[in-house]
Amino acid sequence: MRVVAIDGPAGSGKSTTARAVADRLGFAHLDSGALYRAMTLAAIDNEVPLDAQRLVALARALPVRLSLVGNEFRPEVAGTDVSESVRRSDVTARVSAVSALPQVRDLVNGLLRAAAAEHPQGVVVDGRDIGTVVFPEAPVKIFLTATPEARARRRLTQEGRALDVKTLQAETERLAHRDAADARRAVAPLRAAPDAVVLDTTNLTFDQQVDRIAEQARNVFGDGSV
């Protein structure tokens, strides 16, 4: 199994980092969050209520799936690339509720495993339970983290928002609250796998954290294989 599993709390930059690591290694990138967002988008656009059985039936009928384009798996709904649509504010507001449903998680986990099987050269997968639930046998597991304040600062900068004391404090508190909620949730709680490498990026540049994960992968898979 040529899988690099990257987990971590909200705002830790998992997807951006995973995409860069995949590029560095010549692997494909799998964003689990994009699939949950695609499920949520489908539910909103088809006016399906928060009912697990109906959501799963809808996702299979449309279908909601991942499509490999180059080295990137992109979310599709009914054959349409929804990479941009899944970032809508109404999707963001509801995706946590959708992703908390066990039947939805089972469907998404199956889609992720099937996608990984399509790309035997290797995949880099990011999420919150990749190393613990989706790919527990992944040879490389990374738990990417940073202090809530560092994550808040990065997120505000990325979104082009002000970095004044009040705004930074509010975003820091929001992320700390999200961390606690994710760690306590009954389904797939946020935690590092016992054999994961915990990488605190508080004082690392983006290139440094990508370098460290890529190096870890090369040490496991061998320099000649990536």
Secondary structure, 3 states (H helix, E strand, C coil): CCEEEEECCCCCCHHHHHHHHHHHHCCEEEEHHHHHHHHHHHHHHCCCCCCHHHHHHHHHHCCEEEEEECCEEEEEECCEECCCHHHCHHHHHHHHHHHCCHHHHHHHHHHHHHHHHHCCCCEEEEECCHHHHHCCCCCEEEEEECCHHHHHHHHHHHCCCCCCHHHHHHHHHHHHHHHHHHHHCCCCCCCCCCCCEEEECCCCCHHHHHHHHHHHHHHHHCHHHC
